[in-house]
Amino acid sequence: MLKEICKKISILLLLTSFCSQAKDGRYVLIYNPDHIKNSSFSNIVSSFESNVQGALVIETKSIDQSILNLISSVNPEKILVSSRSLIDELKSINNKTQLFATGFYFNSDKYNGVSLKFEGKFLIEKLFKSIRGIKKIYVVEQNDFNVINKSNYLNDRVEWKSGSDMVETIRIIYNIIDSANQNDAIIIPANLPSNMLYEITKAAWKNRIVLISTSINQLESGVLIAIYPNVNSLSEQITKFIQQDKIKYESVENFDIALNKRVSQHLDIQVDATLVLE
């Protein structure tokens, strides 16, 4: 009970402070406090507060009446929401204010906003520049979990493959490992089960095949490199996006590369040191 009272008081104080300095037609960021444990998301929140004029940041795990009253009182032009559950709650009760998503993976047919999916064109071209000797890249994902935007990007050195479920996706990876040569690389799914990730990296190690991950958590499992959004660039991208009107959807355009030196030495393959974050 005390916790709930404190929450309402903090919202009231926030509202009073905001209304004293901001005009109508500004921008609101709503985020789940669980996300703030992630240092990169903390950077996004700070950037939004500092660089978006008239910004209001609301921390909440659910959309209750006090949150709705706060939003209504400041009459925002746009609302940016960092959680799938929060934006779905708002969509069901607010059809007047423009809603935008960020902080998770989504497609343009589901939400407007800045998705954490990687923009395929930027990703593939940077990988070819980064990993010397690579002639072909296979992108393997599961149909209902993809983190790379293929868009209309075409490149005869890239082959896109997807499985209907995890079993089929794993089978596709093994088939590529068996048939690929040492000038090929495979981007593996970020959602591979840990036991299968171990087996796949072991097979790739034996066949001397380059594995690339879109999850930094998979780096020490035996992939050559892991790619992840550049925090400063993503923060800047989000703040610019919310203040313009023409573009409705973007994905991550700039990312960092982390290198597994043990795998690099085993494969005897060079990765451009200027592109690797130590």
N, C-alpha and C positions, 0 to 999 in steps of 0.2 A: 504494500500500500504506500509506504514512504517512498519507495523507488519510483512509483508511478506519479506521485505528487511532485517529486523533484524533477521528473521529466517534463511535466506540464509547466512548472515554473521556469525551467531553462528555455523552453520554447517561447514562453511569454516574454522573457527577457530578450531573447534573440529577435523576436518580432518587433519589440519596442526599439531596439538598437537599429534594426534594419530600416524601419519605416522613418526614422529620423534622418537618414542620409540617402536613401535610394528613391528613385522615381519608379512609377509604374512602367511596365513593358521591359523589365530586366530578365535575368536568367537565374534559374534555380538548379542546383545540383543536389540530388537526393542519393545518399549512399548508406549501405549497411555497415555498421561499425565493425563487424567481423572482417570486412575487407581492409580496414586500416592497418591490420597486422601485417599486411603486405606493403613493404616499403615503397614499391613502385606506385601503388595506388595512393599512398600518403602523398607522394610527389604530385600526382594528378590533382588531388584535392587542394593542395597548397597553391599550385599553379592556377587553378580555377579561381580561387579566392583573390589571388594577387593580380591576375591579368584580365579578368572579365569584369568590366565596369558594372557596378550595381549588383554583384553576385551575392546570392544567398545560398549557403550550404546547410543542408538539413541532414542530420544523422538519425536514422531510425531503422528498426528491423521490420516494421509493418506500417501500413497506411491506416491510421486511425483518424477519428474526427478532429483531433487537435492538429494533426498534420494538414488535413484538408482545410481547416479554418485558416491556418497560417498561409497556405498556398493561395487561398482565395483573397486574403487580405492584401497581399503584395501584388496580385494580378500579374503574374509573370508572362512574358511573351513566349518563352520556351522553358521546358523542364528537361534536364538531363538526368537519367536514372542509371545507377550502376549495377542493378540487380534484376535478373529476369522476373523473379517473383514480385518485386516492388513495381516494376513497370506494368506487369500484367494486372496488378491490383488497381493501379491508376487508370489504365486503359478502360477498365470495366466501369469506372465511375466518373471519368473526366474526358469528355470528347470535345472540349473547347480549346484547351491549350495544346500547343504542339509538343509532343513527347518524343524524346530521343534517348537511345540506349548507348551504353558503353560499359567497358569492364568485363565483358564476356564474349563468347563466340556467337555470332548470329549472321543470318543472310539478309539481303536487302528486301526480300519478300516477306520477312517476318517483322522487322523493326527498321526505323530510320535511326541513324547515328553512326558512331565510330566503333566498328567491331574489332575485337582482338585477333581476328583472322588475318593472316598475312596476305598481302597483295602479291599474287603469283608472279607477275611480270618482274617486279622489283626483286623478289626472293630468288627466282631462278637465275636471273642475270647476275646478281651479286655472288651466287654460289659458283657459277662458272668462272668468275673472276677470282674467287677466293681459293678454290682448290685446283691446284695445277695438275694438268694431265687428265682431268675428267672430261670425257667426250659425250656422255649421256647420263641423264638423271631420270630415274623412275620415281614418280610420286604415288605412294600407296596410302589410301585412307579407307575408312569405313563409311558407307553411304550416309549413315545418320550421325556421323561425327567427323566433320572435315574442318580443318583449320587453315586451309590455303584457298584463296579465291582464284579459281581458274579464269574466271571472266571470259573474255574472248581472246586470251593470250594463246598464240600458236607458236610452237618452236619444234622443228623436226628432231631436235636433240633431247626432247622431253617426252616421256610417255606417262600418261595418267591412268592409274588403275584403281578400282575400288571394289570392295567386297560387300555383299549384302548383309553380312554379319561378321563377328570377330573370327569365327572359324574359317570362313572363306578368305578373309583378309590375310590371315596368317598363312594360309595355303599359297596365296599369291606371292607373298614375300619369299617363302621358301623356294618357289618355282623360279623366281628371279635370281636368287642367290645361286641356285644350281646352274643357271644358264648364262649368267652375267660374266663379264671379264673384269680385269683390274682397272679398266678405264671407265667403269660404270659406277654410279652411286645410287643409293636408294634412300628416299625420305620415308621414314617409317612413321606409323601413327603414334600420336602422343598418348593415346589411351590403351596401349598394349599392356596386358596383365604382366606383372613383374616376373612370373615364372617363365612366360613365353618370351619376354624381352631377353632374359638370360640365355635361353636356347637359341634365339635368333642371332644375338650378338656372337655367340660361340660359333655358330655355323658361318657367319660372315667373317669372323677372325680366321677360321680355318681356310676359307676360300679367298681370303684377302680382298674382300669387297667392302667398299666405303658405305657406312651407314650415317645418315644425318637425321637428327631429331628436332622437332619443334617444341620440345620440353627440356628445360634445363635440368630437370630431375632425372633425366635419362643419361646425362653426360657420362657419369662414372660407370655406367652399365656396359660400356664397350662401343659406343658410337664414336665416330671421329670428331664431329662437332655438334653442338646444340645451338639453335638460334632462338632468340627471344626479343621482344620489343625493346627498342631503345627508350628508356624511361623519359628522358628529357624531350626527345623528339615527339613521343606519344602525347605527353602533357601539352606541348605546344600545338600539336595537331588538333587535339580535342578543344582547346580554348579558341583556336581560330575557327574551327568548324561550327561551334555553337553560335558564333557571332556573324555568320554569313547566312544567306538565304537560298542560294542557287543549288548547292549540293546537298542531297538528302542522305547519302550513304558513303562511307569510306571504310577502308580497312588499313591495317598497319603497313606503312610504307618504308619505315626505317627500323633496322634491327641490329642487334649485336651478335657476335659469334664467340662462343666459348669452345676451346680446343682441348681434346683429350690427348695429351702429349704421348702417353703410352701407346695408344692406338696409332698415332701419327708415325711413331718410330717403327712400330711393327709393320705398317703398310709401306714404310719408306715413301711417304707422300708429303708434299709441302703445302702448307696453307699460308696465304699472304699474311704476314705478321702485322701489317698495318691495319688489317680488318678484324684482328682478334683482340677481344677484351681480356686483359690479364686478370 
